[in-house]
Amino acid sequence: METTILREKLHTLIDNSTDDKLQAVFHLLQDEEYSDAFKSELDAEFASYQKEGESISKDEIDKIAEQLLQGKKS
C-alpha cells in the first residue's frame, strides 16, 4: 500500500476512534521510542559481546535499562 494511502487511512481511523483506542495506540507507539542514550548503551553492550564473547547478567541489564528509561520519562 502506498504511503499516502496508508496515511489517509490512518488519519480516518484516528478521526473515528474512541478515546480509549487513541490512548492505547499512543502508548504503543510512544513505547517504541527509545532515547539515544538507551540505544547507545545497547549498541555498546552488543559490540562488547561480539568482541569479547562476554555478556552481563540479566540483573545488570535490568538495572541499566531502568536507569536509561528513567531518563526517557523526563
KOLGU-711106 format. One record per residue (C-alpha): residue number from 1; residue in three letters; chain; x, y, z. Coordinates in steps of 0.02 Angstrom, whole numbers, padded with zeros to 5 digits, always signed. Layout:
// KOLGU-711106
+-----+-----+-------+--------+--------+--------+
|   n | res | chain |   east |  north |     up |
+-----+-----+-------+--------+--------+--------+
| NUM | ALA |     A |      X |      Y |      Z |
...
+-----+-----+-------+--------+--------+--------+
***
This chain:
// KOLGU-711106
+-----+-----+-------+--------+--------+--------+
|   n | res | chain |   east |  north |     up |
+-----+-----+-------+--------+--------+--------+
|   1 | MET |     A | +00000 | +00000 | +00000 |
|   2 | GLU |     A | +00065 | +00172 | -00045 |
|   3 | THR |     A | +00123 | +00281 | +00098 |
|   4 | THR |     A | +00000 | +00419 | +00051 |
|   5 | ILE |     A | -00147 | +00299 | +00052 |
|   6 | LEU |     A | -00089 | +00221 | +00215 |
|   7 | ARG |     A | -00077 | +00392 | +00297 |
|   8 | GLU |     A | -00252 | +00438 | +00238 |
|   9 | LYS |     A | -00323 | +00276 | +00307 |
|  10 | LEU |     A | -00233 | +00301 | +00472 |
|  11 | HIS |     A | -00299 | +00479 | +00485 |
|  12 | THR |     A | -00475 | +00417 | +00452 |
|  13 | LEU |     A | -00457 | +00283 | +00586 |
|  14 | ILE |     A | -00387 | +00409 | +00709 |
|  15 | ASP |     A | -00526 | +00534 | +00674 |
|  16 | ASN |     A | -00657 | +00400 | +00708 |
|  17 | SER |     A | -00576 | +00312 | +00856 |
|  18 | THR |     A | -00634 | +00314 | +01036 |
|  19 | ASP |     A | -00527 | +00398 | +01169 |
|  20 | ASP |     A | -00479 | +00227 | +01239 |
|  21 | LYS |     A | -00415 | +00167 | +01071 |
|  22 | LEU |     A | -00320 | +00328 | +01043 |
|  23 | GLN |     A | -00237 | +00314 | +01213 |
|  24 | ALA |     A | -00190 | +00132 | +01179 |
|  25 | VAL |     A | -00114 | +00171 | +01009 |
|  26 | PHE |     A | -00023 | +00322 | +01077 |
|  27 | HIS |     A | +00057 | +00221 | +01217 |
|  28 | LEU |     A | +00101 | +00081 | +01097 |
|  29 | LEU |     A | +00191 | +00200 | +00981 |
|  30 | GLN |     A | +00269 | +00300 | +01121 |
|  31 | ASP |     A | +00343 | +00143 | +01197 |
|  32 | GLU |     A | +00433 | +00112 | +01033 |
|  33 | GLU |     A | +00534 | +00271 | +01051 |
|  34 | TYR |     A | +00699 | +00248 | +01140 |
|  35 | SER |     A | +00820 | +00383 | +01190 |
|  36 | ASP |     A | +00987 | +00400 | +01103 |
|  37 | ALA |     A | +01072 | +00357 | +01267 |
|  38 | PHE |     A | +00973 | +00195 | +01280 |
|  39 | LYS |     A | +01014 | +00147 | +01101 |
|  40 | SER |     A | +01198 | +00189 | +01126 |
|  41 | GLU |     A | +01208 | +00084 | +01284 |
|  42 | LEU |     A | +01128 | -00064 | +01195 |
|  43 | ASP |     A | +01247 | -00043 | +01048 |
|  44 | ALA |     A | +01397 | -00035 | +01164 |
|  45 | GLU |     A | +01344 | -00191 | +01258 |
|  46 | PHE |     A | +01314 | -00286 | +01096 |
|  47 | ALA |     A | +01482 | -00231 | +01023 |
|  48 | SER |     A | +01569 | -00287 | +01183 |
|  49 | TYR |     A | +01481 | -00455 | +01175 |
|  50 | GLN |     A | +01531 | -00479 | +00992 |
|  51 | LYS |     A | +01712 | -00432 | +01028 |
|  52 | GLU |     A | +01740 | -00522 | +01193 |
|  53 | GLY |     A | +01603 | -00652 | +01195 |
|  54 | GLU |     A | +01557 | -00595 | +01370 |
|  55 | SER |     A | +01387 | -00539 | +01424 |
|  56 | ILE |     A | +01314 | -00456 | +01576 |
|  57 | SER |     A | +01187 | -00534 | +01690 |
|  58 | LYS |     A | +01000 | -00507 | +01675 |
|  59 | ASP |     A | +01003 | -00410 | +01838 |
|  60 | GLU |     A | +01135 | -00293 | +01769 |
|  61 | ILE |     A | +01036 | -00270 | +01609 |
|  62 | ASP |     A | +00878 | -00233 | +01707 |
|  63 | LYS |     A | +00971 | -00103 | +01812 |
|  64 | ILE |     A | +01046 | -00016 | +01660 |
|  65 | ALA |     A | +00880 | -00019 | +01566 |
|  66 | GLU |     A | +00787 | +00053 | +01716 |
|  67 | GLN |     A | +00914 | +00194 | +01733 |
|  68 | LEU |     A | +00905 | +00236 | +01548 |
|  69 | LEU |     A | +00716 | +00226 | +01541 |
|  70 | GLN |     A | +00702 | +00342 | +01691 |
|  71 | GLY |     A | +00796 | +00471 | +01588 |
|  72 | LYS |     A | +00675 | +00444 | +01444 |
|  73 | LYS |     A | +00524 | +00491 | +01552 |
|  74 | SER |     A | +00597 | +00661 | +01594 |
+-----+-----+-------+--------+--------+--------+
***
